[in-house]
Amino acid sequence: MELTFTHRFDASIDELWAMVHDPASHVAKFTRMGHRDLEVLAEEVGDDALDITIRRQVDIDVPSIASKFISPANTVTSVDHWKRAADGSCAGHYEVDIKGAPAQTRGTTRIVADGDGASYTVVLDVKVKVPMVGDRIAKALRPQLEAQMLQEFEASEAWLAGER
């Protein structure tokens, strides 16, 4: 199942790049979203790139159809890569591993100038590897995924507003 989320920020693309390029913003985002026991496993910051791997504990509301396959408390490891292009746009890709869950999540990110602000688009591809019911489980998780993305955008707005 593929989902696309876009959020427009009143901040400039340079301000958004400064945020996603700063490893502390990723930790702050997940903390604000209620994730706990965060550990940065790896980070590499270059002039125009960031690679960061973060492991954390995440609690979710598991739909009844998924309760046999997905726990409400999960160890999640995300690997994010961001790069700034010569035209100023920012793009990346990520993978999320949920320990012990038959789910695979990966996607792409893109930030582009949008008038006096910037638009941030996240494409999320979720696959649940359970024979015969995997697609139904993924669709049942959709409201949870939508809520997580809204929380992520809200956390980014808070960071940009100086709430760290």
N, CA, C and O of each residue as an XYZ file, in Angstrom:
656
protein
N       0.852     -1.160      0.000
C       0.000      0.000      0.000
C       0.902      1.228      0.000
O       1.829      1.337      0.802
N       0.615      2.139     -0.906
C       1.400      3.367     -0.987
C       0.533      4.538     -0.561
O      -0.608      4.681     -1.001
N       1.101      5.382      0.312
C       0.421      6.575      0.792
C       1.322      7.779      0.542
O       2.543      7.686      0.667
N       0.711      8.910      0.188
C       1.465     10.136     -0.022
C       0.899     11.221      0.880
O      -0.312     11.434      0.944
N       1.808     11.907      1.578
C       1.430     12.983      2.486
C       2.232     14.223      2.105
O       3.436     14.139      1.862
N       1.562     15.372      2.053
C       2.251     16.629      1.770
C       1.817     17.665      2.791
O       0.639     17.782      3.129
N       2.796     18.410      3.272
C       2.528     19.478      4.235
C       3.284     20.719      3.778
O       4.463     20.648      3.430
N       2.595     21.851      3.782
C       3.240     23.110      3.421
C       3.644     23.843      4.690
O       2.844     24.027      5.607
N       4.894     24.253      4.719
C       5.433     25.009      5.844
C       5.566     26.465      5.435
O       5.841     26.762      4.273
N       5.374     27.369      6.378
C       5.608     28.792      6.120
C       7.095     29.108      6.166
O       7.505     30.208      5.797
N       7.901     28.164      6.610
C       9.353     28.341      6.676
C       9.961     28.160      5.282
O       9.388     27.511      4.408
N      11.138     28.758      5.110
C      11.829     28.643      3.824
C      12.444     27.254      3.659
O      12.583     26.492      4.616
N      12.800     26.959      2.431
C      13.447     25.676      2.165
C      14.782     25.580      2.907
O      15.179     24.495      3.329
N      15.473     26.709      3.067
C      16.731     26.699      3.820
C      16.496     26.339      5.285
O      17.295     25.621      5.886
N      15.406     26.835      5.856
C      15.083     26.501      7.242
C      14.714     25.019      7.372
O      15.093     24.367      8.345
N      13.981     24.494      6.401
C      13.643     23.074      6.447
C      14.884     22.211      6.267
O      15.030     21.184      6.931
N      15.778     22.621      5.373
C      17.019     21.867      5.202
C      17.820     21.878      6.496
O      18.352     20.845      6.901
N      17.912     23.021      7.142
C      18.651     23.094      8.407
C      18.052     22.127      9.425
O      18.782     21.514     10.203
N      16.731     21.990      9.423
C      16.073     21.076     10.352
C      16.397     19.625     10.015
O      16.892     18.901     10.879
N      16.137     19.180      8.796
C      16.335     17.762      8.466
C      17.804     17.380      8.434
O      18.140     16.201      8.540
N      18.686     18.370      8.289
C      20.126     18.129      8.257
C      20.712     18.001      9.669
O      21.847     17.555      9.836
N      19.934     18.391     10.678
C      20.376     18.375     12.074
C      19.904     17.090     12.754
O      18.699     16.911     12.929
N      20.813     16.189     13.144
C      20.404     14.947     13.805
C      19.522     15.185     15.033
O      18.644     14.373     15.325
N      19.742     16.278     15.746
C      18.942     16.560     16.946
C      17.467     16.750     16.612
O      16.604     16.457     17.439
N      17.169     17.239     15.408
C      15.758     17.437     15.039
C      15.028     16.107     14.897
O      13.834     16.021     15.183
N      15.731     15.082     14.462
C      15.113     13.762     14.309
C      14.812     13.153     15.679
O      13.752     12.561     15.884
N      15.749     13.302     16.609
C      15.532     12.818     17.971
C      14.378     13.588     18.612
O      13.509     12.990     19.246
N      14.367     14.904     18.448
C      13.294     15.728     19.013
C      11.937     15.354     18.421
O      10.934     15.312     19.134
N      11.909     15.085     17.128
C      10.651     14.715     16.462
C      10.084     13.441     17.067
O       8.910     13.392     17.437
N      10.918     12.410     17.168
C      10.428     11.138     17.698
C      10.054     11.252     19.171
O       9.090     10.629     19.616
N      10.801     12.033     19.921
C      10.478     12.241     21.332
C       9.129     12.936     21.456
O       8.293     12.539     22.268
N       8.916     13.973     20.653
C       7.646     14.715     20.674
C       6.477     13.806     20.274
O       5.353     13.996     20.738
N       6.745     12.827     19.417
C       5.703     11.898     18.976
C       5.404     10.824     20.018
O       4.530      9.983     19.809
N       6.126     10.848     21.141
C       5.868      9.893     22.214
C       6.706      8.634     22.154
O       6.498      7.718     22.950
N       7.647      8.567     21.228
C       8.531      7.415     21.169
C       9.480      7.498     22.360
O       9.777      8.591     22.843
N       9.952      6.358     22.833
C      10.792      6.363     24.028
C      12.030      5.489     23.822
O      12.133      4.748     22.845
N      12.954      5.595     24.757
C      14.201      4.819     24.724
C      14.929      5.005     23.387
O      15.386      4.038     22.777
N      15.028      6.250     22.948
C      15.681      6.545     21.672
C      17.185      6.355     21.772
O      17.814      6.716     22.766
N      17.742      5.779     20.718
C      19.185      5.604     20.631
C      19.613      5.865     19.191
O      19.133      5.214     18.263
N      20.513      6.816     19.017
C      21.078      7.076     17.695
C      22.174      6.044     17.490
O      23.192      6.065     18.181
N      21.966      5.146     16.546
C      22.923      4.072     16.280
C      24.039      4.514     15.347
O      25.169      4.035     15.446
N      23.717      5.428     14.444
C      24.729      5.931     13.495
C      24.261      7.272     12.964
O      23.068      7.498     12.760
N      25.219      8.154     12.745
C      24.919      9.421     12.071
C      26.157      9.873     11.318
O      27.282      9.779     11.809
N      25.919     10.360     10.129
C      26.992     10.915      9.312
C      26.449     12.182      8.674
O      25.520     12.149      7.867
N      27.054     13.299      9.057
C      26.613     14.595      8.569
C      27.666     15.136      7.618
O      28.827     15.308      7.990
N      27.248     15.402      6.387
C      28.123     16.033      5.406
C      27.584     17.412      5.088
O      26.537     17.806      5.603
N      28.291     18.150      4.244
C      27.839     19.497      3.892
C      26.440     19.496      3.287
O      25.624     20.366      3.590
N      26.170     18.518      2.437
C      24.872     18.485      1.756
C      24.161     17.143      1.909
O      23.362     16.759      1.055
N      24.457     16.423      3.010
C      23.821     15.115      3.214
C      23.755     14.769      4.696
O      24.537     15.262      5.509
N      22.808     13.914      5.016
C      22.695     13.355      6.357
C      22.257     11.911      6.230
O      21.318     11.595      5.500
N      22.947     11.038      6.949
C      22.530      9.650      7.119
C      22.392      9.439      8.618
O      23.315      9.722      9.382
N      21.231      8.938      9.034
C      21.006      8.732     10.463
C      20.177      7.477     10.690
O      19.202      7.218      9.985
N      20.586      6.705     11.689
C      19.870      5.490     12.077
C      19.480      5.642     13.540
O      20.333      5.872     14.396
N      18.179      5.511     13.824
C      17.664      5.673     15.184
C      16.801      4.469     15.541
O      15.935      4.049     14.774
N      17.067      3.916     16.748
C      16.240      2.832     17.284
C      15.434      3.411     18.444
O      15.932      4.236     19.209
N      14.185      2.968     18.563
C      13.306      3.491     19.605
C      12.157      2.529     19.877
O      11.907      1.601     19.109
N      11.473      2.768     20.975
C      10.279      2.013     21.319
C       9.063      2.835     20.911
O       8.974      4.021     21.228
N       8.129      2.202     20.207
C       6.945      2.887     19.703
C       5.709      2.085     20.092
O       5.649      0.873     19.882
N       4.734      2.770     20.655
C       3.452      2.152     20.983
C       2.436      2.542     19.920
O       2.357      3.704     19.521
N       1.660      1.565     19.463
C       0.616      1.838     18.478
C      -0.673      1.152     18.883
O      -0.668      0.195     19.658
N      -1.775      1.649     18.350
C      -3.068      0.988     18.512
C      -3.167     -0.029     17.380
O      -3.212      0.335     16.205
N      -3.201     -1.292     17.745
C      -3.200     -2.347     16.744
C      -4.646     -2.756     16.432
O      -5.386     -3.149     17.335
N      -5.048     -2.666     15.166
C      -6.394     -3.115     14.783
C      -6.533     -4.613     15.064
O      -5.550     -5.350     15.000
N      -7.732     -5.054     15.369
C      -7.950     -6.463     15.747
C      -7.454     -7.434     14.683
O      -6.945     -8.502     15.021
N      -7.590     -7.087     13.406
C      -7.137     -7.988     12.341
C      -5.620     -8.204     12.388
O      -5.120     -9.219     11.902
N      -4.890     -7.247     12.976
C      -3.430     -7.327     13.005
C      -2.875     -7.825     14.331
O      -1.668     -8.030     14.454
N      -3.733     -8.022     15.322
C      -3.253     -8.309     16.680
C      -2.453     -9.604     16.806
O      -1.649     -9.733     17.730
N      -2.648    -10.551     15.916
C      -1.862    -11.793     15.959
C      -0.457    -11.604     15.389
O       0.435    -12.416     15.635
N      -0.268    -10.529     14.627
C       0.974    -10.366     13.886
C       1.813     -9.166     14.328
O       3.029     -9.145     14.133
N       1.157     -8.169     14.923
C       1.849     -6.940     15.298
C       1.554     -6.621     16.752
O       0.400     -6.616     17.179
N       2.605     -6.356     17.502
C       2.497     -6.033     18.919
C       2.149     -4.551     19.097
O       2.496     -3.731     18.247
N       1.467     -4.202     20.192
C       1.210     -2.782     20.435
C       2.462     -2.006     20.873
O       2.484     -0.779     20.786
N       3.496     -2.704     21.338
C       4.767     -2.068     21.705
C       5.861     -2.666     20.825
O       6.043     -3.883     20.797
N       6.580     -1.818     20.114
C       7.526     -2.313     19.120
C       8.865     -1.602     19.199
O       8.945     -0.420     19.531
N       9.923     -2.357     18.883
C      11.241     -1.766     18.698
C      11.351     -1.423     17.216
O      11.286     -2.297     16.352
N      11.515     -0.153     16.950
C      11.533      0.347     15.583
C      12.911      0.948     15.302
O      13.436      1.725     16.099
N      13.482      0.579     14.169
C      14.743      1.173     13.729
C      14.510      1.813     12.373
O      14.051      1.166     11.431
N      14.837      3.106     12.292
C      14.689      3.811     11.016
C      16.055      4.234     10.512
O      16.921      4.660     11.276
N      16.224      4.105      9.209
C      17.445      4.532      8.535
C      17.014      5.596      7.528
O      16.274      5.313      6.585
N      17.488      6.823      7.743
C      17.115      7.946      6.890
C      18.339      8.490      6.170
O      19.429      8.579      6.735
N      18.134      8.849      4.920
C      19.182      9.508      4.124
C      18.566     10.762      3.519
O      17.515     10.701      2.882
N      19.224     11.897      3.723
C      18.804     13.167      3.148
C      19.944     13.739      2.329
O      21.113     13.578      2.680
N      19.600     14.414      1.227
C      20.613     15.052      0.385
C      20.022     16.347     -0.161
O      18.849     16.406     -0.529
N      20.849     17.369     -0.205
C      20.431     18.642     -0.793
C      20.985     18.729     -2.201
O      22.176     18.511     -2.425
N      20.117     19.047     -3.148
C      20.506     19.141     -4.558
C      21.005     20.548     -4.883
O      20.795     21.487     -4.115
N      21.664     20.677     -6.025
C      22.207     21.965     -6.466
C      21.105     23.015     -6.638
O      21.360     24.208     -6.471
N      19.870     22.581     -6.975
C      18.770     23.535     -7.153
C      18.147     23.965     -5.824
O      17.194     24.744     -5.809
N      18.683     23.459     -4.706
C      18.183     23.831     -3.385
C      17.157     22.878     -2.826
O      16.899     22.893     -1.622
N      16.562     22.047     -3.661
C      15.581     21.088     -3.162
C      16.282     20.044     -2.289
O      17.495     19.853     -2.373
N      15.506     19.389     -1.469
C      16.034     18.379     -0.556
C      15.245     17.099     -0.796
O      14.021     17.135     -0.930
N      15.934     15.983     -0.848
C      15.246     14.718     -1.083
C      15.925     13.627     -0.280
O      17.079     13.756      0.130
N      15.198     12.568     -0.068
C      15.779     11.469      0.678
C      14.995     10.192      0.507
O      14.028     10.108     -0.251
N      15.449      9.215      1.238
C      14.744      7.938      1.292
C      14.966      7.361      2.674
O      15.898      7.740      3.384
N      14.088      6.433      3.046
C      14.178      5.850      4.379
C      13.632      4.432      4.361
O      12.865      4.039      3.482
N      14.058      3.685      5.362
C      13.535      2.337      5.611
C      13.261      2.231      7.096
O      13.999      2.772      7.919
N      12.192      1.529      7.427
C      11.810      1.323      8.818
C      11.700     -0.172      9.066
O      11.006     -0.884      8.340
N      12.393     -0.639     10.097
C      12.321     -2.038     10.494
C      11.599     -2.111     11.833
O      11.995     -1.458     12.799
N      10.538     -2.910     11.883
C       9.804     -3.136     13.121
C      10.156     -4.550     13.569
O       9.718     -5.532     12.970
N      10.955     -4.638     14.630
C      11.487     -5.922     15.076
C      10.357     -6.919     15.358
O       9.442     -6.654     16.138
N      10.456     -8.058     14.701
C       9.506     -9.138     14.930
C       8.177     -8.996     14.220
O       7.331     -9.884     14.330
N       7.964     -7.914     13.497
C       6.696     -7.723     12.786
C       6.888     -8.063     11.306
O       7.941     -7.791     10.730
N       5.864     -8.659     10.702
C       5.974     -9.021      9.285
C       5.652     -7.843      8.357
O       4.986     -8.002      7.334
N       6.136     -6.675      8.736
C       5.842     -5.477      7.948
C       7.129     -4.882      7.411
O       8.179     -4.940      8.052
N       7.026     -4.313      6.228
C       8.154     -3.631      5.602
C       7.680     -2.233      5.223
O       6.676     -2.072      4.529
N       8.413     -1.229      5.685
C       8.058      0.152      5.383
C       9.280      0.856      4.826
O      10.373      0.778      5.386
N       9.076      1.534      3.727
C      10.138      2.337      3.118
C       9.471      3.450      2.339
O       8.263      3.431      2.103
N      10.274      4.416      1.946
C       9.677      5.493      1.192
C      10.671      6.546      0.796
O      11.883      6.378      0.925
N      10.119      7.653      0.303
C      10.919      8.768     -0.153
C      10.397     10.060      0.479
O       9.245     10.151      0.902
N      11.283     11.048      0.527
C      10.931     12.363      1.048
C      11.430     13.410      0.056
O      12.413     13.203     -0.654
N      10.725     14.536      0.030
C      11.147     15.613     -0.878
C      10.642     16.931     -0.314
O       9.484     17.050      0.087
N      11.528     17.915     -0.290
C      11.164     19.264      0.134
C      11.511     20.205     -1.026
O      12.635     20.204     -1.529
N      10.524     21.006     -1.435
C      10.727     21.960     -2.524
C      10.212     23.329     -2.098
O       9.310     23.436     -1.267
N      10.801     24.377     -2.680
C      10.324     25.729     -2.424
C       8.882     25.836     -2.906
O       8.509     25.266     -3.931
N       8.079     26.580     -2.143
C       6.663     26.747     -2.462
C       6.285     28.186     -2.109
O       5.842     28.467     -0.995
N       6.466     29.094     -3.072
C       6.232     30.509     -2.790
C       7.220     30.986     -1.743
O       8.428     30.814     -1.901
N       6.710     31.589     -0.663
C       7.589     32.047      0.404
C       7.781     30.976      1.479
O       8.354     31.247      2.534
N       7.302     29.764      1.211
C       7.460     28.648      2.134
C       8.072     27.451      1.431
O       8.817     27.591      0.461
N       7.746     26.277      1.935
C       8.252     25.040      1.338
C       7.244     23.926      1.552
O       6.532     23.908      2.556
N       7.185     23.003      0.614
C       6.311     21.835      0.721
C       7.153     20.591      0.944
O       8.176     20.380      0.293
N       6.698     19.781      1.875
C       7.395     18.563      2.285
C       6.472     17.396      1.946
O       5.370     17.293      2.484
N       6.922     16.523      1.059
C       6.125     15.372      0.636
C       6.820     14.086      1.081
O       8.023     13.909      0.892
N       6.029     13.201      1.673
C       6.511     11.890      2.104
C       5.677     10.844      1.374
O       4.448     10.863      1.434
N       6.358      9.931      0.685
C       5.689      8.790      0.064
C       6.064      7.578      0.907
O       7.242      7.295      1.124
N       5.055      6.878      1.373
C       5.228      5.765      2.290
C       4.718      4.496      1.614
O       3.580      4.454      1.147
N       5.545      3.478      1.561
C       5.162      2.190      0.979
C       5.185      1.153      2.105
O       6.235      0.863      2.678
N       4.021      0.608      2.407
C       3.889     -0.355      3.506
C       3.456     -1.697      2.937
O       2.487     -1.794      2.183
N       4.199     -2.724      3.317
C       3.837     -4.089      2.928
C       3.787     -4.934      4.191
O       4.712     -4.905      5.003
N       2.716     -5.680      4.350
C       2.591     -6.612      5.466
C       2.650     -8.004      4.864
O       1.786     -8.401      4.082
N       3.686     -8.736      5.244
C       3.951    -10.045      4.649
C       3.263    -11.153      5.441
O       3.909    -11.943      6.130
N       1.935    -11.190      5.327
C       1.134    -12.246      5.926
C       0.248    -12.795      4.818
O      -0.554    -12.058      4.244
N       0.384    -14.076      4.511
C      -0.419    -14.639      3.423
C      -1.917    -14.384      3.609
O      -2.457    -14.516      4.708
N      -2.548    -14.028      2.542
C      -3.988    -13.852      2.400
C      -4.572    -12.637      3.117
O      -5.600    -12.128      2.670
N      -3.983    -12.151      4.189
C      -4.562    -11.018      4.902
C      -3.624     -9.818      4.996
O      -3.980     -8.813      5.611
N      -2.450     -9.898      4.407
C      -1.470     -8.819      4.504
C      -2.006     -7.479      4.025
O      -1.808     -6.464      4.692
N      -2.682     -7.458      2.876
C      -3.223     -6.204      2.355
C      -4.307     -5.647      3.271
O      -4.394     -4.435      3.468
N      -5.126     -6.523      3.827
C      -6.181     -6.074      4.760
C      -5.571     -5.490      6.026
O      -6.069     -4.500      6.560
N      -4.498     -6.100      6.503
C      -3.818     -5.579      7.694
C      -3.228     -4.202      7.383
O      -3.376     -3.270      8.174
N      -2.568     -4.073      6.246
C      -1.986     -2.784      5.858
C      -3.069     -1.710      5.790
O      -2.870     -0.602      6.289
N      -4.201     -2.020      5.183
C      -5.295     -1.044      5.090
C      -5.857     -0.706      6.463
O      -6.243      0.437      6.705
N      -5.910     -1.679      7.362
C      -6.393     -1.427      8.724
C      -5.434     -0.521      9.495
O      -5.850      0.204     10.398
N      -4.155     -0.564      9.137
C      -3.148      0.286      9.786
C      -3.135      1.711      9.232
O      -2.480      2.588      9.796
N      -3.846      1.946      8.140
C      -3.811      3.257      7.476
C      -4.122      4.427      8.420
O      -3.383      5.411      8.408
N      -5.188      4.362      9.241
C      -5.450      5.494     10.144
C      -4.290      5.751     11.110
O      -3.996      6.902     11.434
N      -3.641      4.700     11.564
C      -2.489      4.839     12.452
C      -1.337      5.533     11.717
O      -0.683      6.413     12.276
N      -1.094      5.142     10.481
C      -0.026      5.736      9.681
C      -0.318      7.210      9.393
O       0.582      8.047      9.450
N      -1.574      7.522      9.084
C      -1.958      8.908      8.839
C      -1.749      9.758     10.094
O      -1.257     10.884     10.008
N      -2.119      9.226     11.245
C      -1.930      9.948     12.506
C      -0.446     10.162     12.790
O      -0.049     11.232     13.252
N       0.374      9.150     12.516
C       1.819      9.287     12.728
C       2.404     10.393     11.838
O       3.246     11.171     12.287
N       1.961     10.460     10.590
C       2.489     11.496      9.690
C       2.052     12.884     10.152
O       2.838     13.830     10.090
N       0.817     13.016     10.611
C       0.379     14.310     11.136
C       1.225     14.705     12.341
O       1.613     15.865     12.476
N       1.512     13.744     13.215
C       2.366     14.019     14.372
C       3.767     14.434     13.922
O       4.376     15.328     14.510
N       4.264     13.789     12.893
C       5.603     14.130     12.394
C       5.634     15.565     11.857
O       6.572     16.310     12.138
N       4.617     15.950     11.092
C       4.559     17.318     10.572
C       4.407     18.327     11.722
O       5.026     19.390     11.699
N       3.580     17.990     12.730
C       3.408     18.876     13.887
C       4.724     19.024     14.648
O       5.070     20.121     15.089
N       5.449     17.932     14.801
C       6.742     17.990     15.489
C       7.727     18.862     14.706
O       8.524     19.589     15.300
N       7.671     18.789     13.391
C       8.540     19.632     12.563
C       8.161     21.100     12.707
O       9.039     21.959     12.793
N       6.876     21.393     12.735
C       6.420     22.775     12.942
C       6.921     23.292     14.288
O       7.374     24.432     14.391
N       6.839     22.451     15.318
C       7.296     22.845     16.653
C       8.801     23.133     16.643
O       9.249     24.115     17.235
N       9.583     22.274     15.967
C      11.030     22.483     15.883
C      11.330     23.825     15.210
O      12.164     24.600     15.681
N      10.640     24.080     14.111
C      10.874     25.313     13.375
C      10.468     26.544     14.188
O      11.010     27.632     13.995
N       9.504     26.358     15.104
C       9.058     27.449     15.965
C       9.980     27.624     17.184
O       9.750     28.489     18.029
N      11.020     26.793     17.258
C      11.983     26.927     18.355
C      11.698     26.055     19.557
O      12.395     26.148     20.566
N      10.681     25.206     19.468
C      10.344     24.300     20.575
C      11.211     23.059     20.464
O      10.911     22.144     19.698
N      12.277     23.038     21.228
C      13.217     21.931     21.133
C      13.299     21.239     22.451
O      14.041     20.267     22.593
